[in-house]
Amino acid sequence: MKTIKIFVAVIALSVVSFGSFAKNLTASASTLDAAEAQIAVQAHQAGASYKITGARFNNGAYISAELE
């Protein structure tokens, strides 16, 4: 039982540490260009570059990105 608790704790801590490295950004606007411009501003304020990870357009544009 103690081994299982330790194993679960190690898994939980490793997931938390990997998740803290990448910061996700999101933006929405009426066009994809305007949403990407919002992402660019957020990345510039953080002093980092970004990689778009998803985009969709359905009655408005929505973009998600990850800081690099």
Backbone torsions as a table, in degrees:
resi	resn	phi	psi	omega
1	MET	NA	-42.0	179.8
2	LYS	-64.0	-37.6	179.1
3	THR	-63.5	-40.2	179.6
4	ILE	-65.0	-42.7	178.7
5	LYS	-61.8	-42.8	178.9
6	ILE	-64.9	-43.0	179.4
7	PHE	-60.8	-45.2	178.9
8	VAL	-63.6	-40.8	179.4
9	ALA	-64.5	-41.8	178.5
10	VAL	-63.9	-43.1	178.1
11	ILE	-62.0	-46.0	-178.8
12	ALA	-62.0	-44.2	180.0
13	LEU	-67.2	-35.7	179.5
14	SER	-70.1	-35.9	177.2
15	VAL	-65.9	-42.1	179.6
16	VAL	-63.2	-43.2	-177.1
17	SER	-69.0	-37.6	178.0
18	PHE	-69.6	-35.3	-179.8
19	GLY	-70.4	-21.9	-177.0
20	SER	-81.7	-12.8	-178.8
21	PHE	-73.7	-42.4	-174.8
22	ALA	-99.7	133.4	176.4
23	LYS	-108.1	129.6	-179.8
24	ASN	-96.5	142.7	177.0
25	LEU	-120.8	149.1	173.8
26	THR	-137.2	152.6	176.8
27	ALA	-153.1	150.1	174.8
28	SER	-136.0	146.4	-179.3
29	ALA	-160.4	-176.4	-179.4
30	SER	-79.7	-22.3	177.4
31	THR	-131.5	159.4	177.7
32	LEU	-64.3	-38.2	178.9
33	ASP	-62.0	-41.8	179.8
34	ALA	-68.0	-38.2	177.7
35	ALA	-66.7	-40.5	177.9
36	GLU	-66.2	-34.9	177.1
37	ALA	-62.6	-38.0	176.7
38	GLN	-64.7	-40.4	177.2
39	ILE	-62.5	-43.4	-179.4
40	ALA	-61.3	-39.8	178.4
41	VAL	-65.1	-44.8	179.8
42	GLN	-62.1	-42.0	179.3
43	ALA	-66.5	-40.4	179.1
44	HIS	-62.8	-41.7	178.5
45	GLN	-63.6	-31.3	178.7
46	ALA	-84.9	-7.7	-180.0
47	GLY	71.6	35.3	-176.7
48	ALA	-139.3	165.5	172.3
49	SER	-92.2	171.9	-177.2
50	TYR	-137.7	159.1	175.3
51	LYS	-129.8	124.6	179.4
52	ILE	-71.9	127.6	-178.8
53	THR	-106.3	-15.3	178.7
54	GLY	-168.7	148.3	177.5
55	ALA	-151.7	144.7	175.5
56	ARG	-150.4	156.6	177.7
57	PHE	-134.0	111.6	178.7
58	ASN	-150.6	94.8	-174.0
59	ASN	59.3	34.6	-178.2
60	GLY	140.9	159.0	-178.1
61	ALA	-100.3	142.5	179.0
62	TYR	-135.9	127.3	-179.8
63	ILE	-129.7	138.6	171.1
64	SER	-119.8	144.6	-177.6
65	ALA	-144.3	165.6	179.3
66	GLU	-125.6	133.8	176.4
67	LEU	-71.7	143.2	178.4
68	GLU	-109.3	NA	NA
